[in-house]
Amino acid sequence: MAPATAAADVQVKTIPIYIMGKRYFVPEALTIMKAMEYSGYQYIRGCGCRGGVCGACATVYRKAGDYKIHTGLACQTVVEPDMYLTQIPFYPANRASYDFAAATPTPETVYRLYPELFRCVACNACTKVCPMDVEVLDYVSALKRGDLEAATEISFDCIQCGLCASRCMGEMAQYHVAQLARRLYGGKLAPRAEHLKKMVDAIDGGAFAEPISKLKAMSPEELKKAYTERQMEPDMADESWRPTDRYATFD
């Protein structure tokens, strides 16, 4: 029987990529983020969750022989040969200041804070550049119609990366406008979930006082053990799943 191949003998195929115009050779299976780190770059900013949620690692790149500018998240996008790339960790877009408690949940609030909404020329560049495949133009159009609920639903997957604003001919910060719409609708218009009220009432009634006191008295090692042994919802559980921990359910 032939001996197993040692890990050190495994040959990893490398491909050329260009970071800020300089060529590097990196393993072909890496994400852009890992490829940049492999090339010696250290993330000081532009790196957050590493899981495609925070939007901090917005990346712009071009493929060899392709005129088109592509976008993606550095933590999710896999490198390709001769990819030219750079990152946009922050894009200086307008974000309005407002008192949320005093804000009325109406389209007029959005129009007053973001009048540039009506500079939209429906070019759809915002949708094309979105790394989350959000129909950006659709929620912009919904807001122009005054439909806060539709704008909230359509923009739900927005991760605030700012790439839409970077390509907008109307110089609008779509993602900030959508965030305002979600806050107004979710905080002041959407029906309150009954199970949430039960949980809030349970907290106010002191239902968690005992377990919280126990947790506060634990050592770091005990906390780690309790965390790793906690009951977790199965990945494929349906809506009927309930935890058996008496502190986690109040049905």
N, C-alpha and C positions, 0 to 999 in steps of 0.2 A: 504494500500500500504506500503510495507516494506521500511524503510529509506535507503537512499543511503549509501553505505559503505564509511567510511571516509578514506582519503588517508593514514592516519597513520596506519590503520588496514590492509592494503594490505601487504601480505607476499611476499618478494622477495627471490627467490631461490638462494642460494649461492653455489659455487663450489670451490674446492681446486685447486690452481695453485702454481707453484714454480717459484720464481723470484730470480735469482742468488743463487739457491739451497735452499731458505727458503720458507716454505709453508704459503700461505695466502688464506683466504676465501673471494671471491668477487662475486658480482651479475653476473649471468650467461650470461646476454645480453651485457655486456660491451666489448668494444674493448680492446686490449692489453694496449694501451696507457691510457685509462680511468681506467682500472683495476690496473695498476701500480700506478696511482695517488690516486686511492681509497685505495691502500695499504700503502700509506704514502710517496711514492717516489715523489720527486720534479724534474721536468725537467729543468735542467740548459742548457743542449745541447741535441741533438738528437730529437728535436721537432721543427717543422717549421710550415708548412701550416695547418696541421691537416686535410687535404683534399685529400691525396693521390697523391700529385703533386710534392712536393719538394724533396722527397727521403731521408730526414734526419732521419727517424725513422726505418731504416732497422732492422729487428728482426729475430733472429734465435731461433727455438723452436723444441722440440721433444714431441710427444704424448706418452701417457702411453702405454707400450707394443709394441711400434713401433721403430725399429732401425733407421728409416730414419730421417735425419735432414731436417726440413721444414723451409721455409723462408716466410716472408711477411712484410707488413708495419704495424707498431703498431697502426696507426690511422685508419686502415681499417680492420684488422683481429680480429675476435671475439674470445674470450677466450673459451677454452674447458676444461673439467675436467682433472685434473692431468697433465696439460700442463707444461713442463719445458721450461723456456724461458730466453733469455738474448738479449741485444741490441748491435748493432755495429754502433754507431753514426758516426764513422769515420774510414776508413780503409786506412792505409798508402801505397797508390799505386803511382807508377811513373806517373808524369804529366810533359810532356815536355814543355820547354819555347821556344817561337818563336815570331817573329815579324809578325803579321798577315798581315799588309799592304804590306810587302815585300814577303810574302809567295806565291809561285806559286801553283795554284789549280790543282796539278797533283798527281798521286799515289806515285811518287817518293818523294814528300814532306812528305807524311805519312810514307813511308818506312824509310826515313832518321831520322825522329823524333821518330818513334816507331819501331825500328828494331826487337823488341821482338814479333811483329806480326807474324813472321814466326816460332816462337817457338810453335805455336798452334798445338796440336796433334789431334784435332777434337774429343775430348772426349765428348763434348756437356754438360759438367757440368755447364758451364756458362748459357746456356739456361734453364736448369732445376732449377737453383737457382733464376732466375729473377722473382721478384714479379709482374712485369707488363706483363708477358708472351711475352716478346720480344724474337724473334728468334736470339739470340746473335751470335751463331755460323754462322748463315746465313749471317749476316752483316760482320763478320770477314772474311768469305770466299769471300764475294764480294770485300772487300778491298784487299785481297791477289790477286784477279783477276784484280785489278785496276779499279773497277767500283764504283766510288764515288757516283754516283746518286743512285744506288741500296742500298748502305750502308746507305745513308741518309734516304731513304724511310723506310728501315727495322728498323733502330734504332730510328725512330722519337719519339716513346713513352718512350724512356729511361729517367729516372728521376735522374740519377747520384747517385744512392744509394751506389754503389761500391760492391754489393754482388757478382757480376760476378767475380771480381778480387780476392775476398776472396777464391774462389774455383778453380781458374785457375791453372792447372798443369804446364802451360808454364810461369807462373808468369807475366801475361800481364794485363794491366789496360784497359780492353775492352771499358769501358764507356768513358774514356778520348780519346781513339783512335777514337771512333765514334763521339765524340763531335768535334774533329778536322775535320773529314770528312764532317760533317754537316756545319761547318763554311766555309770550302773551297767551297763546292758546293753551299750553300745558298748565300754566300757573293760574289762569283766570277764567278759562272757558270750558276746558275739557271736564266731563263728569268725573266726580271723585270715585275712586275704586273703593268698594265696600270692604274688601279684605285689608286695605291699607288703613282704613278708619279703625278696624278691629285691633290691628297691631299698635297703632298710635295710642288707642285707649288702654291697651294692655301695658304699654310702656309707662304711660302717665299713672296707671294704677299700681306701679311698683312690681309688676310681674317678673321683671328681670333683676331686681335688686339682689336677690340671693346669688344667682350665678355670676353676676358682675363682681360681687364682693369676693367670691371664690377665685375668679380670674385675677383680680388685682393682688391677691395674696400669693399667687403662684410664682415660682422661680422661672427664669428664662427657659430652663430645660423642661420644666413641667408645661409651660405654655406651648413650646414646640411640639411636645408629645400630644397635647390636647388638640393642637391644630391638625397634625397629620392623621389623627384618629377620628376626627370629626365626621359626622354623617354627611355625605354629599349627595346631591341629586344626580341620579344616573343620567348619562349623556342622552339616552333615548327615551327618557321618561315623558309621559303625556301629562295633560293638565290635571289628572286625578291624583298624581303622586303627592304624598304628604310625608314629612319626616316623622319618625317615631319619638324624637326628643320632645318631651313635654314643654320645653321652653321655646320651641320653634314653631308651634302651631296653636291656633286658638279658634279652630272651627267648632 
